[in-house]
Amino acid sequence: MSKNRTGGLVFSTEQGRMCPGCREPVSECRCAAVARSAGDGVVRLRRETKGRKGRGVTLITGVPLDDKELAALAKTLKARCGTGGTVRDGVIEIQGDQRDLLMPLLQAKGWTVKRAGG
């Protein structure tokens, strides 16, 4: 058995890799799952250029999914738009102004979707 600097177990022959934070197996880690507030139940689409040297991105906030499902949704939306993007802190970023294309796709999932900002 190997121990990290704080004395926590990092590998077990029975369980495999262990999370140093919660000391559970990595597959059952509780500390990696970020708990987000439920919000008001509205998915918001907004366009933003701040900090991107004038290049616009579409931000999708308020999606009631966990991290893995959010990444899968982002992948399908990026493929549908034909652009790149990422997921950061529970917010999906799609390159370009894609609000008109994304709104019906998100409404088809059964969510209330609003345009935010300008």
N, C-alpha and C positions, 0 to 999 in steps of 0.2 A: 504494500500500500504506500502511496505517495501522498505527502501533505504539502499544502501551499504555505505561504509565509505566515498566514494567520492561524495555522494549525488545523484548518478544515480539510476534510477528506475530499480528494479530487477524483479518485478512481476506486472502484470496488469490483472485485472479480464476480460478485453476484449481480450487481446492478449496472456496471459499466461506468461511463463518465458521470460525475456528480457535479451539481451546480454549487459553486463556492458560496453563493449568497444564501440560499435556503437549505442547502445540504440535502436536497432531494435528487433523484436521478434526473438527468437532463430532459428526458421525455416527459417527466411529471413536474418540471420546474414551475414554481408558483411566482417567483420574483420576476421572471422574464415577461409575463403577461402584464401589459400596462393597462390599468383600469382607467377608462375614459368616462367622463360624465355622459349621461344619456342625452343631455341637451334638450331641445324642445321638439325633437322629432322631425325637423325640417332639414332637408339636404339643400345646401346653398352652393350656387355656382357664381364665381366672381373672377374677373380678369384682373391681373396684377402685373405691373412692370417693375415694381420697387426692388432695387438691388440686383437687377438683371440686365443692366446696361441698355435699357429701352426695349428689350425683347419681352413680349407679353407671354404670360402663361395663364391657363385656366385653373383655378383652385376649386376643389370640391371638398366641402367641409360638412360635418354632421352626419356622415354615413354610419349607420348603426351596425357595424361589423367589427370583428376582432382583426388582429394584424394579418393573419394568414388569408382570411377571406377578403380583406381590403387589398392585399397585394394581388390576389387573383382577379378581383374586379378591375383594378388599375390596369392589369395586363390586357384584359378584354377591351377596355375602353381605349387604350393606346392603339391596339390593333384596329379597332373600328375607325378611329380618327386617322390612322396612318402616320402617327407622330410618336415622339418619345415622351417620357415623363418619369415620375418617381412617386414614392410615398414617403412623406416625412411627418413624423409626429401625428399620425392619424389624418393627415390631409393629403389628398391625391393631387398631384401637379401634372397637368397635361400641357405640352408645349403648344403655343399659339392660342388664338381666340377660337375655342371649340364649343362655346356655350350653346349655340343653336343646334349643333349635332348631338351634344351630350344630354340636353334636357329631355327629349323623348326617350332616350335609352334608359335614363334613370327613373323616369315616370313609369316605364314598362315594368320595372322591378317592384312597383307598388309604393314608392316613396313619394312624399310631397316635396316637390322641387321648386325652389324660388331663385330668381336671379338677384344677386346682391351687388351693391356698388353701382358703377356707371355703365 
